[in-house]
Each structure stands twice: as structure tokens, then as C-alpha cells.
Amino acid sequence: MELEAVKSSYARWAPVYDKTFGIITSGGRRAAVGFINGLNSKSVLEVGVGTGLALPHYRTDLEVTGVDFSTDMLGKARAKVEKQGLKHVKELRQMDARSLDFPDNHFDAVAAMHIVSVVPEPEKVMAEMARVCKPGGKIVITNHFAKEDGAMAVVEKISAPFANLLGWHSDFEMATVLKQPNLKLVEQRPLPPVNMMTFLVLEKIQSN
């Protein structure tokens, strides 16, 4: 998906995101934030923070940084932070996830909720998330991945040509996020509704 297509798509969706996709993806957010809250972590990066729906649910002693390419989405997120007094949100920044402006080995945990099938060049995004995550840290991903068969697989194939309009790739393969040599898959499970979404935890391998 082209970057300008992503930008224009989320400009369209930003005003209604919370009451549309936000509802559909709520189970994934709860799973991801619940997992991160259970870790012995201090610093968290949320890539693709969107309108900030997950931000109120992180532990208040965490330092949460959120990034997103869409200024429209970030405007909604900043409004939530101000209105709800979310002091654990350290920073919200406009940023291309393919080139994260953070040092190597910087965050204890990284979250990417329903964004890996949206971004251009998802392999680069995964490499960047791995780079900024500390060795031994966790990368938590929730997303819809392509089904191999069944009715959903047919729907995905029909929807695939409309990726730029929809704002996401319906036929996105899970293998795309499992290619980083310094990440190992430690957990995978389906999520509601009807197992449409998948929850993944990857751990950054300790360097020798």
C-alpha cells in the first residue's frame, strides 16, 4: 500500500474510526495491552497509535510513546490524552514506521495493533520495531491475517484489489511478520470476533 494512500485513507476514517474499526478491533487492543501490563516493563512504544484508543488502558506507571503517520489520527489521540489526563503517555509523534526516530534497543516492549497490514513495506516496519526493542523485550502484534481456505478466504481475495480504498490488505500473510532473524515467536492465538484476528508475541533474541 502506498504511503499517500494510507494518509488519505486514514484522513477519511479518523472522524468515525472509534465507532467503526475501533469496535471491531477492541478485542485485540485488550489482549495486547493486557499482555504488556503483565510484563516487567517500563517503556512501551505503540506503533500506529491511531486515535489513541489503547492509551487509557496501559498501566499508569508505564512510559508510553505513540507514533503514527496520520496527523488526523494523532489529533484525536492528543485530544484523548488531554481530556483524560493520561500522564503515563510520554509522547505522541508523527513518524513513518519504516524509519523510527529512536535509538537501537530503546524500548522494553513494542505494540503494533492492527497496523502491519496497513503500512507500506511491512518487512521494513518489522525490522524497525525489532531494532528499537531491547534484547529480551517483547513485540506484541494483533492483526487480521489471510485464511488459507473457507468463506473468509474468498472474501479476502475479492477485497484485496481495494486495499487503498479500504485502508488495509485483506489478504495479508502472517509469514510477512515472522521473517526477522532476531525475533522468535513465543505466543500465537486467535482472537474474537469469530477468530478473525490473531494475537502474536515475538521476543527479541539476546545478542551474544
Secondary structure, 3 states (H helix, E strand, C coil): CCHHHHHHHHHHHCCCHHHCHHHHCHHHHHHHHHHHHCCCCCEEEEECCCCCCCHHHCCCCCEEEEEECCHHHHHHHHHHHHHHCCCCEEEEEECCCCCCCCCCCCEEEEEEECCCCCCCCHHHHHHHHHHHEEEEEEEEEEECCCCCCCHHHHHHHHHHHHHHHHCCCCCCCHHHHCCCCCEEEEEEEEECCCCCEEEEEEEECCCC
